[in-house]
Amino acid sequence: MDVASSDSARRLRIGVYAILIALAAGSMAGRILAVNAVNRQELETARINERVAAAERGFRKDGLSDDAIKTKTAAVRQLIEREERRQRPFLSGNDRSRWLAIRALVEQGTFAIDGIMDRNVWNTIDMVKHRGRDGQMHLYSSKPPLLIVILAGEYWAINRTTGWTLADNPYEVDRLMLVINHLLPMLLLMAIIAGMAERFGRSEWGRVFVAAAAAFGTFLTTFVVVLNNHVIAAVSAALALEAFVRIWFNGDRRLRWFALAGFAAAFTAADELPALSLLAAMSLPLLACDWRRWLLGFLPAAGLVVAAFFVTNYVAHDSWLPPYAHRDKSNPENDWYHYTYTLEGKVRQSYWNDPQGIDRGEPSRATYAFHTLIGHHGIFSLTPIWLLSAWGLGIWLIRGTPGERLLAFGILAISLVCLVFYIGLLPQHDRNYGGMTSGFRWVFWFAPLWLTGMIPAVDRLARSRWGMALALVLLMFSVLSASYPTWNPWTQPWIYNWLEANGWHGAI
């Protein structure tokens, strides 16, 4: 192919990447703008109508005129709607835990969330209880506070600029922050993956396939509608990968790329603790590559994130360790998950005193491994494009260039370390597949690494029609899984529901 033809093909591919990213952006934006706890809408409307009808019947028994009945009924409806209103853009206890902490920090200047909790809207099961600096027991979000502090700063700016509050304008604040923190970063991730396809791909079809998989074939697009750490961690991992490739493959050893690699890899670990393996895997080769720039760029940037992680924990909880490290049942002061609390005059139990269903944890490690890999929450059964990633990494290990072998070895090593941690090391109460969720969410941050790893496999399949057909079938089922939870990602996967419909009695 001559230079002119090559440039023309590249421009065409870039145009296709832009189209795919634009389609994904529109799809994600539409879902964010529609986000609502829709499972409550019909129940809420029925309760309101029932109470209004009862009030209207009472007015008629009192012999009031039609106009008086109409006026009083309208007033009663307004009061009842205010009382019964339970719709919200927060879809589970998981995201509400962060929203509660964000609101408490900005509006009340505290990490304690008990001052703003209620029974209907502002509540969560993802919380801990411990003694605050005032000597009193308080409830706190169980989420690591670094991300909460960053998002609280954003909410503070929105509040000061627009006057919106999470109490009075939850939909406006929620949707704006989801666009800023999820949608826009996801577009960056997709652009990075398109760049990886250009850098490592060898076929036109294969490059476009990888970009399409990034746009529609992962659970990251599913989770853009709900505030979470997984999307943000995946984008951080993509930035770390971009910096590493520029240094190692392109020979661009400017200090900025070392700093970005350190900062992004450390921030991924701050959002997903097992991603410490990513930080370690990137640290060693970059240190060997240029130890001076590693010391001046990578190490200080990573250290900044590490310091922020521990300092925010200490400020929030008077402890250097995050909440999930405080589960010592032999020491009540260090057991933050088992407690009682009073809400609206009623003494309530922590959900974690008696978790239900899938949250009880899978007793059998073998069963957990099966369903984590190829079962109802299976990495490969729900998102079978990752089979191409495993194959592609194997191709690079055997036949790749030295740089490709290093990249493949790093991605495989990180993947295996994290799978051993998630499957082999977690205690039973943590073996819950990520809880009520449409996929095994703890590996979502691997998406940019695995998308890059599939490139040589897709190039191989692009040589034949049957190979391309196989890849398209795998992509189709991956998109199916990502699209199945249309409104709320905090639902069981389609395989789980299909098994239940055929007589299986559910997990745990």
Buried (B, 14 or more C-beta within 10 A) or exposed (E): EEEEEEEEEEEEBBEBBBBBBEEBBEBBBEBBEEBBBEEBEEEBEEBBEEBBEEBBEBBEEEEBEEEEBEEBBEEBBEEBBEEBEBBBBBBBBBBBBBBBBBBBBBBEEBBBBBEBBEEBBBBBBBBBBBEBEEEEBBBBBBBBBBBBBBBBEBBBEBBEEEEBBBEEBBBBBBBBBBBEBBBEBBBBBBBBBBBBBBBBBEBBBBBBBBBBBBBBBBBBBBBBBBBBBBBBBBBBBBBBBBBBBBBBBEEEBEBEBBBBBBBBBBBBBBBBBBBBBBBBBBBEBBBEBBEEBBEBBBBEBBEBBBEBBBBBBEEBBEBEEBBBBBBEEEEEEBBBBBBEBEEEEEEBEBBBEEBEEBBBBBEEBEBBBBBBBBBBBBBBBBBBBBBBBBBBBBBBBEEBEEBBBBBBBBBBEBBEBBBEBBBEEBEBEBBBBBBBBBBBBBBBBBBBBBBBBBBBBBBBBBEEEEBBEBBEEBBEBBBBBBBBBEBBBBBBBBBBBEBBEEEEEEBB
